[in-house]
Amino acid sequence: MDLEKPPAERPVSRAEGCLTVAVRLPVRIVVLVLVVPVRMTWDALVVVGRSLRDTVLRPAGRALLWVAWAVFVWPLVTLWRYAVVPVARTLGRLGYVLLVVPATWLYGRVLTPLGHAIAWTARGTGAALAWLFRGVLGGLGRLLRGIGAGLGRVHAWLLAPAGRALARLLKGVGIGLAAAGLGVYKAVAWLTWYLIVVPARWFYEWVLAPVGRAVAWTARGLGRLVRMIFSGIGTGLHWTLRVLLVLPALAVWRWVLVPVGRVLAVVGREITEALGHAWRVAGHLSLAAGRFLARVFRLAFVEPARWVYRTVLTPVGHAVRDTVLRPAAEAARSVGRITRQTLAAARESARQTRADVRRILFGTPREPEPLRPADHRGEPGAAAARTLGSSTTALTKD
């Protein structure tokens, strides 16, 4: 069975020129030689940084956090909880007792009755003033109505006829003045038309218009001449700059800068790829060197230390534990047990001595009378209940 890919699925390899092939190998060798020390130094710094973070910085941060809590947060919380809050509550209660309660009593027992009295007095005073003003204003109104009636008669019998006569006189004078003004306006208009407008129109049509057309034609001719001159100068400058600057710059761009840029692009691409390849290879070399050093450190230090711990320190520790620590712990526990028993006996003796002294000085306290047994409902018990078969009743007693 053919496992090869069909032609349509095969990756198309990128065509590489001889310059790329010639530059790639030396560039990669040089970059590898330069990058390997950098990568190994970087990996060593990473390992040292992680160890420093796990062994020094993180415990130091936790310790600083605990110290900050103990120095700053806990005193503030304690001050707030046991000083500020109780003082605030006490001040609130004092304010309520010293301010709110007296203010409420003053409002209910003093200000409210005083306000009602002031309102009643104001209503009575207002009613009296209203009655007084109604009387005074009524008299004044009657007086003003009499004066108004007299003035109406004067207007109807004297002022109205005089006004009508004056209006007729003024109307006649106005009609005469209007007729005179209309005649003057027509005369002025006729003189203005024939003395100013007609000569001005003739002067515009036969003098100003021909002169303006001649000036405009001359200006258009001059404009065409100036445009032709500047167009020729611009065309000459264009071709001069094109021949002296543009064409040489285009030739330099096409035949010098573009090939050099392509070469630099190939070299830069190869340097970038060589850096990535060298960084990966240096990573593998650094990993191998780190594993080798770790193996050497383990064989040189860790395994001997583990062997010494297992074969020497552990048996010695067990022996010390069995022969010294455990008997010492048992002896300490026995001493503690005996001490606790002695202290308990001493406390019991002191308690008995205090009881004897109290009994000698104050006597024996009177014992309370025993209560009769009763059930949970408060009724007498079975022994105290009256029954016909018991001899404790008054009828059956011997």
C-alpha positions in Angstrom: 0.0 0.0 0.0 1.4 3.3 -1.0 1.6 5.7 2.0 2.9 8.7 0.1 0.9 11.9 -0.1 -0.9 12.7 -3.3 0.7 15.4 -5.4 -2.1 17.9 -4.4 -1.3 17.6 -0.6 2.5 17.7 -0.8 3.9 21.0 0.7 5.4 23.2 -1.8 9.1 23.9 -0.9 10.2 27.5 -1.1 12.7 28.2 -3.8 16.0 29.4 -2.3 18.8 31.1 -4.2 22.5 30.5 -4.0 22.9 33.7 -1.8 20.6 32.2 0.8 22.4 28.9 0.9 25.8 30.6 1.1 24.8 32.9 3.9 22.9 30.4 6.1 25.6 28.1 7.4 28.2 30.7 8.5 25.6 32.9 10.0 24.1 30.0 12.0 27.6 28.9 13.3 28.5 32.4 14.4 25.1 33.0 16.0 25.2 29.6 17.8 28.6 30.4 19.3 27.3 33.8 20.5 23.9 32.6 21.8 24.9 29.5 23.8 26.7 31.4 26.6 23.8 33.9 26.7 21.2 31.1 26.9 23.1 29.2 29.6 23.5 32.4 31.6 19.8 33.1 31.2 18.8 29.6 32.4 21.1 29.9 35.4 19.6 33.2 36.3 16.1 31.8 36.0 17.0 28.9 38.3 18.6 31.2 40.8 15.6 33.6 40.7 13.1 30.8 41.2 15.1 29.4 44.2 15.4 32.9 45.6 11.7 33.5 45.2 10.7 30.2 46.8 13.2 30.3 49.7 13.7 33.9 50.5 11.2 36.3 48.9 8.0 34.5 49.5 8.7 33.7 53.3 10.0 37.3 53.7 6.8 38.6 52.0 4.6 36.5 54.3 6.6 37.7 57.4 6.3 41.3 56.3 2.6 40.8 55.7 2.1 39.4 59.2 4.2 42.2 60.7 2.2 44.8 58.8 -1.0 43.2 60.1 0.2 43.1 63.6 1.7 46.7 63.5 -1.0 48.6 61.5 -4.2 46.7 61.0 -4.7 44.9 64.4 -4.2 48.0 66.5 -6.6 50.0 64.3 -9.2 47.3 64.5 -8.8 47.0 68.3 -9.0 50.8 68.7 -12.1 50.9 66.5 -13.8 48.0 68.3 -13.0 48.7 71.9 -12.6 52.5 72.0 -14.3 54.3 69.1 -17.5 52.3 69.0 -18.2 52.3 72.8 -17.4 56.1 73.0 -19.6 56.8 70.0 -22.5 54.8 71.5 -22.0 56.6 74.8 -22.0 60.0 73.1 -25.1 59.0 71.1 -27.0 58.1 74.3 -25.8 61.3 76.1 -26.9 63.4 73.0 -30.3 61.7 73.0 -30.7 62.2 76.8 -29.3 65.8 76.9 -30.7 67.2 73.5 -33.5 65.1 72.0 -35.5 64.4 75.1 -35.4 68.1 76.3 -36.1 69.4 72.8 -39.1 67.1 72.5 -40.5 68.1 75.9 -39.9 71.8 75.1 -41.7 71.4 71.7 -44.7 69.5 73.2 -45.1 71.4 76.5 -44.0 75.0 75.7 -43.7 75.8 71.9 -47.0 74.1 70.8 -49.2 75.9 73.4 -47.4 79.2 72.8 -47.9 78.8 69.0 -51.6 78.1 69.5 -51.9 81.2 71.7 -50.1 83.4 69.1 -52.2 82.1 66.3 -55.5 82.8 68.2 -54.3 86.3 69.0 -53.3 86.9 65.4 -56.7 85.7 64.2 -58.5 88.1 66.6 -56.3 91.0 65.7 -56.8 90.3 62.0 -60.6 90.2 62.3 -60.6 93.6 64.2 -58.4 95.2 61.6 -60.5 93.9 58.8 -63.7 95.3 60.4 -61.9 98.7 60.9 -60.6 98.8 57.3 -64.0 97.8 55.9 -65.6 100.9 57.6 -62.8 103.3 56.5 -62.7 102.0 53.0 -66.5 102.2 52.7 -66.5 106.0 53.5 -63.7 106.6 51.1 -65.5 104.8 48.4 -68.6 106.8 48.8 -66.5 110.0 48.7 -64.7 108.9 45.5 -68.0 108.0 43.8 -69.3 111.6 44.4 -66.1 113.1 43.0 -66.3 110.8 40.0 -69.9 111.8 39.3 -68.9 115.6 39.3 -66.0 114.9 37.0 -68.3 113.0 34.6 -70.6 115.9 34.4 -67.7 118.3 33.7 -66.4 116.0 30.9 -69.8 115.6 29.3 -70.8 119.3 29.4 -67.4 121.0 28.8 -64.5 118.8 27.8 -66.3 116.7 25.1 -67.6 119.7 23.0 -64.2 121.4 23.2 -62.5 118.2 22.1 -64.8 117.7 19.1 -64.2 121.3 17.9 -60.4 121.0 18.2 -60.5 117.6 16.4 -62.4 119.2 13.4 -59.9 122.1 13.3 -56.9 119.8 13.3 -58.5 117.5 10.6 -58.8 120.5 8.2 -55.3 121.6 8.8 -54.0 118.1 8.2 -55.8 117.8 4.9 -54.3 121.1 3.7 -50.8 120.0 4.7 -51.1 116.6 3.0 -52.2 118.3 -0.3 -49.2 120.7 -0.1 -46.8 117.8 0.6 -48.0 115.7 -2.3 -47.5 118.6 -4.7 -44.0 119.2 -3.4 -43.2 115.4 -3.7 -44.3 115.2 -7.3 -42.3 118.3 -8.3 -39.1 116.9 -6.6 -39.6 113.5 -8.2 -40.0 115.0 -11.8 -36.9 117.1 -11.3 -34.8 114.2 -10.0 -35.8 111.9 -12.9 -35.0 114.4 -15.6 -31.9 116.1 -14.0 -30.1 113.0 -12.5 -31.5 109.6 -13.6 -31.7 110.2 -17.4 -28.2 111.8 -17.7 -26.7 109.0 -15.5 -28.3 106.3 -17.7 -27.0 108.0 -20.9 -23.5 108.3 -19.4 -23.4 104.6 -18.3 -24.6 103.3 -21.7 -22.4 105.5 -24.0 -19.3 106.0 -21.8 -18.7 103.6 -18.9 -19.9 100.4 -20.7 -17.6 100.7 -23.8 -14.6 101.7 -21.6 -15.3 98.7 -19.3 -15.5 96.3 -22.3 -12.2 97.6 -23.6 -10.5 97.2 -20.2 -11.8 93.6 -19.8 -10.6 92.6 -23.3 -7.1 94.1 -22.5 -7.0 92.2 -19.1 -8.0 88.9 -20.7 -5.2 89.3 -23.3 -2.6 90.1 -20.6 -3.8 87.1 -18.6 -3.4 84.7 -21.6 0.1 86.2 -22.2 1.2 85.7 -18.6 -0.3 82.2 -18.5 1.7 81.2 -21.6 4.9 82.6 -20.2 4.5 80.8 -16.8 3.4 77.6 -18.6 6.6 77.6 -20.7 8.8 78.3 -17.6 7.0 75.5 -15.7 7.5 73.0 -18.6 11.2 73.9 -18.8 11.7 73.4 -15.0 9.7 70.1 -15.1 11.9 68.6 -17.7 15.1 70.0 -16.2 14.2 68.5 -12.7 13.1 65.2 -14.3 16.4 64.9 -16.3 18.7 66.1 -13.5 17.0 64.6 -10.4 14.2 62.2 -11.0 15.8 59.9 -13.6 19.1 59.5 -11.7 17.2 58.9 -8.4 15.0 56.3 -10.2 18.1 54.6 -11.7 19.8 54.5 -8.2 16.6 53.1 -6.7 16.1 50.5 -9.4 19.7 49.3 -9.9 21.3 50.0 -6.5 18.9 50.2 -3.6 16.5 47.4 -4.6 19.2 44.8 -5.0 21.0 45.9 -1.8 17.7 45.8 0.0 17.0 42.3 -1.2 20.4 41.1 -0.1 19.9 42.8 3.3 16.4 41.3 3.6 17.9 37.8 2.9 20.7 38.3 5.4 18.2 39.7 8.1 15.8 36.8 7.6 18.6 34.3 7.9 20.0 36.0 11.0 16.5 36.0 12.6 16.0 32.3 11.8 19.6 31.5 13.0 18.9 33.3 16.2 15.7 31.2 16.8 17.4 28.0 15.9 20.5 28.8 18.0 18.2 29.8 21.0 16.5 26.4 20.8 19.7 24.5 20.4 21.2 26.5 23.3 18.2 25.6 25.4 18.7 21.9 24.8 22.5 22.3 25.6 21.6 24.3 28.7 19.1 21.6 29.8 21.7 18.9 29.2 24.3 20.8 31.1 21.9 21.5 34.0 20.9 17.8 34.2 24.6 16.9 34.2 25.4 19.3 37.0 22.3 18.2 39.0 23.4 14.6 38.6 27.0 15.5 39.8 25.6 17.4 42.7 23.3 14.6 43.6 26.1 12.0 43.5 28.6 14.2 45.3 26.4 15.6 48.0 22.8 14.4 48.2 23.4 10.6 48.0 26.2 10.7 50.6 24.0 12.8 52.9 21.1 10.5 52.4 23.3 7.5 53.1 24.7 9.1 56.3 21.1 10.0 57.3 19.8 6.5 56.8 22.8 4.4 58.0 24.2 6.6 60.8 21.9 9.4 62.0 18.6 7.4 62.0 19.9 4.5 64.1 21.6 6.9 66.5 18.4 9.0 66.7 16.4 5.9 67.4 18.8 4.8 70.1 18.8 8.2 71.7 15.0 8.3 71.6 14.6 4.8 73.1 17.4 5.2 75.8 17.2 8.9 76.7 14.1 10.8 75.5 11.4 8.3 76.2 12.6 7.6 79.9 13.0 11.3 80.4 9.5 11.9 79.0 8.0 9.2 81.3 9.8 10.7 84.3 8.6 14.2 83.4 5.0 12.8 83.0 5.3 11.0 86.4 6.6 14.2 88.1 3.7 16.2 86.5 1.2 13.6 87.7 2.6 13.6 91.2 2.6 17.4 91.2 -1.0 17.6 90.1 -2.1 15.1 92.8 -0.1 17.1 95.4 -1.7 20.4 94.3 -5.2 18.8 94.3 -4.7 17.4 97.8 -3.4 20.8 99.0 -6.5 22.6 97.5 -8.8 20.1 99.1 -7.1 20.6 102.5 -7.3 24.4 102.1 -11.0 24.1 101.2 -11.7 21.9 104.3 -9.8 24.4 106.5 -11.8 27.3 105.3 -15.0 25.4 105.9 -14.0 24.5 109.5 -13.0 28.2 110.2 -16.3 29.4 108.8 -18.2 26.9 110.9 -16.3 27.9 114.0 -16.9 31.6 113.5 -20.4 31.7 112.1 -21.9 28.4 113.1 -23.5 25.8 111.1 -26.0 27.2 108.5 -29.6 26.2 109.0 -30.7 23.4 106.7 -33.7 24.1 104.5 -36.9 22.2 105.3 -37.5 19.3 102.9 -40.3 19.9 100.5 -43.2 17.4 100.1 -42.9 15.3 97.0 -45.2 16.5 94.3 -45.7 15.6 90.6 -45.2 18.0 87.7 -48.8 19.4 88.1 -48.3 20.6 91.8 -50.6 18.0 93.3 -49.5 15.9 96.4 -47.8 12.7 95.7 -49.1 9.2 96.2 -47.9 9.0 99.8 -49.7 12.2 100.8 -52.9 11.6 98.9 -56.0 10.6 100.8 -57.1 7.1 100.2 -59.8 5.0 101.8 -57.4 2.1 102.5 -54.8 4.1 104.3 -54.7 4.7 108.0 -53.4 8.2 107.7 -56.9 9.7 107.1 -58.9 11.1 110.0 -61.8 8.6 109.6 -59.7 5.4 109.7 -57.1 6.5 112.2 -56.9 4.4 115.4 
